[in-house]
Amino acid sequence: MKKLLFASSNPGKIAEMRAIMPAGIELLSPADAGFTEDIAETGKTFEDNAAIKAIALFEATGIPCFADDSGLEVTALNKAPGVKSARYAGEPSDPAANNTLLLKQLDGKSNRKARFVCVICLKTAERTFFFEGEVKGHIAEEAAGEEGFGYDPLFIPDAYDKTFAELGSAIKNKISHRKMALNKMLPFLEYL
């Protein structure tokens, strides 16, 4: 079985990636590889942050690694929260506060179009690859649903009338921005 390190300490993201990963790949978290340091996401773009994490973990462990940076871009807010999605309401990261702030900023706005974006950086001994995925939709008037994490209770993907949190992981894992980016990455796993 090939080992692949996923540069995330977010339990929701790790579970989501493990559910999506094909057979024959053992997906490790940083803790599984003995890596417990925080990696500062100092980049200005999703690509920057994904690369910072993937390269740092590969250099520390020698295990082929991928990292994603993802976020929500809302049209009426000039693509905010964007790269600051996890800490939109400030430090430390607080998903409930982020959702509350987003709804407050969209109050009275008719354009609620949004998209989730995911950029994956795959770092192997030989190469560095980037893959992007997106899912378009809009922001609900209020939070709904119990599953998922982050902005899932607010985001309604196109062609659906429920939030990601209402749709559940089985549907989300088929249509999410991470799934779209991961689908592009899978053919490159032969480089492991």
C-alpha positions in Angstrom: 0.0 0.0 0.0 1.3 3.4 -0.9 1.5 6.0 1.8 0.4 9.6 1.3 0.4 12.3 3.9 -2.4 14.8 4.0 -1.3 18.1 5.4 -4.3 18.9 7.6 -5.1 18.7 11.3 -8.8 19.4 10.6 -10.6 16.2 11.6 -13.5 17.0 9.1 -11.1 17.4 6.2 -9.2 14.3 7.1 -12.4 12.2 7.3 -13.6 13.7 4.0 -10.3 12.9 2.2 -10.1 9.3 3.7 -13.7 8.7 2.4 -12.7 9.9 -1.1 -9.3 8.3 -1.4 -9.1 5.2 -3.6 -8.1 1.8 -2.3 -4.4 1.1 -2.2 -3.5 4.5 -0.7 -3.0 4.8 3.1 -3.8 8.4 3.9 -1.8 9.6 6.9 -2.4 12.8 9.0 0.5 14.8 10.2 0.0 13.3 13.7 0.1 9.8 12.2 3.6 10.8 10.8 4.7 12.2 14.1 4.5 15.9 12.9 2.9 18.1 15.5 4.1 21.6 14.6 1.8 24.3 13.3 2.5 25.5 9.8 1.7 29.2 9.3 -0.4 29.9 6.3 1.2 33.1 5.3 0.4 33.0 1.5 -1.8 35.5 -0.3 -3.5 32.8 -2.4 -4.9 29.3 -2.1 -2.0 28.1 -4.2 0.6 29.7 -1.9 -0.9 28.2 1.3 -1.3 24.7 -0.2 2.4 24.8 -1.3 3.7 26.1 2.0 2.0 23.2 3.9 2.8 20.4 1.4 6.5 21.3 1.0 7.0 21.8 4.8 5.5 18.4 5.6 7.4 16.6 2.8 10.7 18.1 3.9 10.0 17.1 7.6 8.9 13.5 6.9 10.1 12.5 3.4 6.6 11.1 2.7 4.8 12.2 -0.4 2.4 14.8 0.7 -0.5 16.8 -0.4 -2.1 19.9 1.1 -5.2 21.8 0.2 -6.1 25.3 0.8 -9.7 26.0 0.3 -12.3 28.7 1.0 -15.5 30.3 0.2 -15.7 33.2 -2.2 -18.9 35.3 -2.2 -19.6 37.5 -5.2 -21.3 40.3 -3.4 -18.4 40.5 -0.9 -15.7 40.9 -3.6 -14.7 37.2 -3.2 -14.5 37.4 0.6 -13.9 35.6 2.9 -11.5 33.9 0.4 -8.1 32.9 1.6 -9.1 34.0 5.1 -12.2 31.7 5.2 -11.1 29.8 8.3 -10.4 32.9 10.3 -12.9 35.3 8.8 -14.2 36.5 12.2 -10.7 36.6 13.7 -8.4 34.4 15.7 -8.7 31.7 16.7 -10.7 30.0 14.0 -14.4 29.9 15.0 -16.8 28.4 12.4 -19.9 29.6 14.2 -18.6 33.2 14.4 -17.5 33.0 10.7 -21.0 31.9 9.7 -22.7 34.6 11.8 -20.4 37.3 10.3 -21.1 36.1 6.8 -24.8 36.2 7.2 -24.6 39.7 8.8 -22.5 41.0 5.8 -25.0 39.5 3.3 -28.1 40.9 5.2 -30.2 42.8 2.6 -28.1 41.7 -0.4 -30.0 39.9 -3.2 -26.9 38.5 -4.9 -25.9 35.6 -2.7 -23.9 33.7 -5.4 -20.8 32.0 -4.0 -18.3 29.3 -4.8 -16.1 27.0 -2.8 -12.6 26.7 -4.2 -10.0 24.1 -3.4 -6.4 24.1 -4.6 -4.3 21.0 -3.9 -0.5 20.9 -4.0 1.0 17.4 -4.3 4.7 17.2 -3.4 6.7 14.2 -4.3 10.5 13.7 -4.3 10.6 14.6 -8.0 7.9 17.1 -8.6 5.3 19.6 -7.3 1.8 19.6 -8.9 -1.2 21.8 -8.4 -4.9 20.9 -9.0 -8.0 23.2 -8.6 -11.6 22.3 -8.0 -14.7 24.4 -7.4 -18.4 24.0 -6.7 -20.8 26.9 -7.4 -23.8 27.8 -5.4 -25.3 30.4 -3.2 -25.5 31.4 0.5 -28.7 30.5 2.4 -30.6 33.0 4.4 -30.0 31.0 7.6 -27.9 28.1 8.7 -29.4 24.6 8.2 -28.2 21.0 8.7 -26.0 19.2 11.2 -23.3 17.5 9.1 -20.1 18.8 7.6 -18.0 21.7 8.9 -17.1 25.3 8.3 -19.6 27.1 6.0 -21.5 23.8 5.1 -24.6 24.9 7.0 -24.9 28.0 4.7 -23.7 26.8 1.3 -26.3 25.5 -1.2 -24.7 24.0 -4.3 -26.2 24.6 -7.7 -28.8 22.1 -8.7 -29.7 21.4 -5.0 -32.1 23.1 -2.6 -30.4 22.1 0.6 -27.1 23.1 2.2 -24.0 20.8 2.3 -24.8 20.3 6.0 -28.3 19.0 5.1 -27.2 17.0 2.1 -24.7 15.0 4.1 -21.3 13.6 3.4 -22.3 11.0 0.8 -23.5 13.7 -1.6 -21.0 16.3 -0.6 -18.1 13.9 -1.2 -19.3 13.4 -4.8 -19.7 17.1 -5.7 -17.4 19.1 -3.5 -14.6 21.4 -4.5 -12.2 19.0 -2.8 -13.6 16.1 -4.7 -13.2 18.0 -8.0 -9.5 18.9 -7.2 -8.8 15.4 -5.9 -10.2 13.9 -9.1 -7.6 15.9 -11.0 -4.8 14.7 -8.7 -5.6 11.0 -8.7 -3.9 10.2 -12.0 -0.7 11.7 -10.6 -0.5 9.4 -7.6 1.7 7.0 -9.8 4.5 9.4 -8.9 4.4 8.2 -5.3 
